[in-house]
Amino acid sequence: MLAQPPAPAQLLRATDDYGSRLRAEQTHQTRVTTHTPRGQHRQEHDILRRSLGG
C-alpha cells in the first residue's frame, strides 16, 4: 500500500475572542514616560518590586 501525501493544512478560524480582547487591552496598558534614564530605571524598579509583592 502506498502512503498518501499529507493533505494541505486547513485554516478553521483565523481569529478568536480571547486573543482579540488581549490585543485590544494591550494598547491601554502602554505607558509613555518622559523621565530621564535614571528616573526611568527607578520607576521600572519600583514597578518590578510591587509586582513581586515587595
Sequence and secondary structure as in RCSB ss.txt:
>XXXX:A:sequence
MLAQPPAPAQLLRATDDYGSRLRAEQTHQTRVTTHTPRGQHRQEHDILRRSLGG
>XXXX:A:secstr
             S  HHHHHHHHHHHHH       HHHHHHHHHHHHHHHTT 
